[in-house]
Amino acid sequence: MATIELRQVEKRFGNHQAVKPLDLTINDGEFVVLLGPSGCGKTTTLRMISGLETVTGGSIYLGGRNVTWLHPSERDIAFVFQLFALYPHLTVRQNITFPLQAQGESQETIERRLAEVVRLLRIEHILDSRPGKLSGGDRQRVALARALVRRPAAFLMDEPLGALDAEFRESMRAEIKQLHIDQNATTVYVTHDQVEAMAMGDRIVVMSNAEIQQVGTPAEVYHDPANLFVAQFIGSPGMNLVKGHYIGGQVIMPGDNNRYNVPTDWVPALNRATGGDGDVIVGFRPEAAVAASDGELLGQVYATDMHGAYTVLHVNMNHDDIVHVRSNRRTTYPIGTPVRFNLNPQMVRFFDPVTGQAIRREVVQ
């Protein structure tokens, strides 16, 4: 069992709180991504799990064993660093096999595992080179190989694909996830790249301001963000967030007579949240907005972005609210063209403008 449990774990550097007390369970065999902007506490959290950073408070359990104060070598984990951390005087072959030699593995086992990882990472041609003669991308691949060859109880990865070119990053996402599935090893992966997080994670832990904002599957954090931060951070572009006033089953939105008729299943929740008459924030993804000649919402095309398979329209509802609408790539909209659009009722979300928290519909049993 390699379940990782963080119980009220926190980290302070003097008066600075790098990680506020958090609780998180990463299940055995799960691939969990810690996602957030720089300085949010994700790497510090990873380093506390590994033992490279001591906790200020709380406890860490690995497979039911309290490892809070154990040395990293006693935790049966492998760490892939963002900045390689290779031995410069050793060849690539020696760097990769070093952990197995330290564990006293047989030469037959060492050669078999070495062959597996170098084939996976396509580095057969550099086995006799030293790190100083390699490109950044090759050095990162060697660092990955050194961790993968160990087959530990848990893999901890701190932005391991950061130095790779775009094409290789895409292929490596799939390879790392496939290796994770084959070995069924618990994996904690840190990144600021939401595309990596959405593509690789079984669950995503979204962090900001030194605390967890939401934990969920990629679909949950994308379609049902817990608050305004998650709504804006996840997605490219992020969720459209438009301020409005709710009254009588409608939200009066900015622009020329823009009145949005709230889906019936949302009315009880909005009545409860606003008292039937109050401000709300309407959230919807670009693909939830469908251009239509009889659309109930109106704006003007401010700019257009061609994305190959589709076009994103930047629609100006007024001077402060520009929303993104996904359109057919074959349809052209000159700048300044009025455009009407409807919202897919299944994909609309609402937020409290004061707390920033999502308003939730009542679940009917």
N, C-alpha and C positions, 0 to 999 in steps of 0.2 A: 504493500500500500504506500502511495506517495502523495496522499492528500496533504495540502499545505493550508494551515489555518493561521490567520493573523487575528489576534484578540486584543483589541484596544492598543494596537501598536502605534507609537508616535516617535517623532524625532525632532529634537531641538538643537540648534547650533547657537549657543548663547541665548539671546532674546528672540532669535528668529525661529519660528516654528516651520520647519521644512515639511513635515507630515503631521497633520492633526490626527488625533486618535481615530483609528479605523478598524473595522471588523471585515474580514474577507475570507471566504473558504474557496480554495481551488481544488476541485475534485480530482481523484486519481485518474490519470490518463487524459485530463482536459487540457485544451490549448486556450489559455487566457491571455488577452492582450491588455496591457496598461497603456492607455491612450490619453494624450493631453498636450498642451503647449509647453514650451520650455519653462522650467522653474515650477512646474505644478506638483512635483514630489514623486513622480513615477520612478525615476532612476534610483532615488534614495530608498524608496520602498523595495525595489528589486535588490539593492545592495544589503538591506537589512535581512531579507530572506536568505541571502547567500552567506551572511556573517561578515561581509566586508565592511559593514557599517553597524555599530552597536546601536541598540534601541535605547531611547530615553525612558520609555515606559511600555508596558504590555508584554505579550508572550507570542512566540512563534512555534508552531508545531509542524513537524514533518512526519507523516505516517503515524500520527498519534504520539510521537516522541517529542518532548520539549527540547528544542534545539536553540533556544534563545541565546544562551551563552556559550554554545559550542563553537569551536574553531571551524572555519570554512571546510577544512579537510575532513572533518568528522560528520559532515552533513550529507554526503553522497549526492552532491549536485555538480553540474558543469556550467560554467559561466562563459558566455561569449561577450567580450567587451566591444565597445564601439570603436576603440582605438587600437585594435589588434592585440597588443600585449604579447608579442612573440619573442622568443629567445634569439637575439641577433646572431649569436655565434654558432647556432645549430642550423642544419639544413632543414628544408621543409619536411622531409621524411622524419628527421629526428624530433622536430617540434610536434608533429602529429602523434608519434608513437611514445613520446615522453610520459604521458599519464599512464599508459598501459605498462610501461617498464617500471614505473614507480609502484604500481599495484602488484608487480610480480607475475604478470601474465606470461604464458608460454610464448615462445617465438612463433609457433604455428598460429596461435590466436592473434598475435600482434599483426602478422602478415595478412591474415584473412580480413581483419577489420580495417587495416590500412587500405587494402585493395578495394573494399566496399566504399569507403568514404571518398577516396580519390577519384573513383569512377563516377560517383554521384556528383561531385563538385568539379569534375573535368580538370584536374590539376596533375595528371600523370606526368606531363612534360616538365614540371618544375620541381619534382621531388628532390633533386640534388642541388637546387639553388638555395641561397641564403636569403632571408627576408629583406635585407637591404637592397637587393637587386630586383625586387618585385614591385609591380604597380600596387597602388592602394587596393584595387579590387582583388588582385591575387592574394595579397596579405590577409584581406578579410575572409577570403575563401579558406585559407589555411587555418585561420582562427576558428572558423566554423568546423572544419574537419577535426581539429584537435578536441573540440567539445563533443562532437558526434561520435567519435571513435570510442568514447568511454562507456556509453550506454548507462548513464547514471539513473538514479531514481527520479531526478527532475532536471530539466534544462532551464537555465535562466539566460535570456538573450537581451542585450541592451543595444537596440538599433543596429543589428548585425549586417543589414544590407545598405547602410548609409553610404558606403564608399563604392558601391557597384553602379555600373551604368544602367540606364533605364531598362534596356532590353533584358539584361541578365537578371535584374531585380525581379522582373515579372516571372521569369522561369524559375528563379530560386524560391519565390513564394510558394509555388506549387510543389517544388521538390522538398522544401522544409516541412510543409504540411503533410506530404505523403510519407516522409520519414517518421514524422510524429505518429501518424496512424499505424505504420508498420511496427514501431517499437512500443507504442502505447505508453510513452513516457509523459509525465506531467510537464507541461511547458508554460513558462511565464515569459512573455515577449513584450518588450518596451518599444514604443514608437510614437512619433508625433504625426506620422503619416496615416491619415484615416483610410486611405485606399488599402494599405497593408492590413490595417486592423479589420476592415470589413471583409477582406478576402481570406484572411487566415484564421481569425478567432472563432472558437466555439462560443465564447462570451467575451464581451468588451467591458473593461472597467474604465469609464471616462473620469478623468481627474482634472481638477482646476483649483487654484488657490489652496493647495496642500491638502485637499480632501476629495473623497469620492463624490461625484455628482450623480452617477447612475451605473448600475451593473445590469447587463442584459445581453441577449443574443444580438448579432448585427442587425437583424430585422427589427428587434424591439427598440434599440437605441435610434434607429433611423426613422421608423414609423411612429414611435410613441416616446419621444424625448421627455425626460422627467422635468426639464426646466428650460429656460431660454438659452442658457449656455450650451447645453447639449444640442438644442435645435439649431443653433447657429454654427456650432463647431463641426457637426457631422453633416456631410453632404458637400458637393461641389457643383454649383454654389450651395450655401446653407439654406435652411428653411426660410421661406418668406415670412416675415413677422410684421403684421399691419395693425396699428392701434385703431380701435373702434369703440363704439358705444352700443351696448346691448340693451334693447327694450322691445318688449312685445314680440319675441321670437325672431327679431331681426338684429343685425349688427350694422349700424350706420358707419360706413367706412369713408376715408378721405376721397376727394374727387367729386366729380359731377354726378350727384344723385346716386352714389354707390351704396345700395342697400342689399346686404347679403341675407337671404332667408336661411336661418339656421336649420340644419337637419333635425327632424323631430326627436330623435333619440338623444340629442344634446340639450334640448330645452330644459328638462328638469335640473340638470347639472349647472347650467348657466343661471337659471333662476335662483338656485341655491347659492351659487358663488357671488352673484351680484345683487341679490335681493330683488331681481326682476328689472333692475334699472341701474346700470353701472358700466364702467369701462372694462374692456377685455382686450386681449391681443389675439388676433386670428393668425394661426400658423398653417402654412401649406407648402409642400414641396413644389418645385417647378413643374414636375410631371403631373401634379394634381390640378394644374391650371390648363384648361383646354380652350383654345381660341375658337370662338363661334360667333356668327353674325348676330345671333340673338342673345348673346351672353349678358348676364345680369350685372357684370362689373365692367367698367370702362377705364381705359387709360390711353396714353400715347406712347408709341415706340420711341425710346430714348437712344437705344443702341442695340446691335445684334451681334451674337457670337456664333460662328459656325463650328460645330463640334463633329462634323463628319456625318454621323447617322442622324443627327437632329440639329436644330438651330435653337439657341436660347435667346429669347427676346427680353430686353430690359424695358419694362413698361412703367412709365411714370404716371402714378395715380394722382399725385400732386407734387409739390416741390420737395416734400420730405419723405415720401414713400415711393420707392422704385422697387418693383417686384420682378421676379424672373419667371418667365413663362416658356415652357418647352413647346416648340412648334415643329411641324414637318420640314425637313431640310429642303424640300423643293419649293416651299412657299416663301415668297419674298415680301418683306415689309419695309418700305422706305422709312427713313427717320422722320418722325413727326406724324406718322400715320395713326389715326385713331384705331384702337383694337379692343374688341369686346371679348370677354372670356368667362367661362363658368368654372366652378370648383367641384372636383370629384368629392361628393359628400362623405365617402368612406375614408378620405385621406385628409380631412380638415381637423385641426387640433386647436385648442383654446388655452390661453395662459392668463394667470393673474398678473396684471401690470405692476402691482406693488411688490409681491413676493417673488415673482418670476417663475413660480411653480406651475406645472401643468394642472389644468382643471380636469378632473377625471369623471367619466360617466359612471352612473350607478350600475353595478352589475346585477342583472336580474337572475335570480336563482330559478 
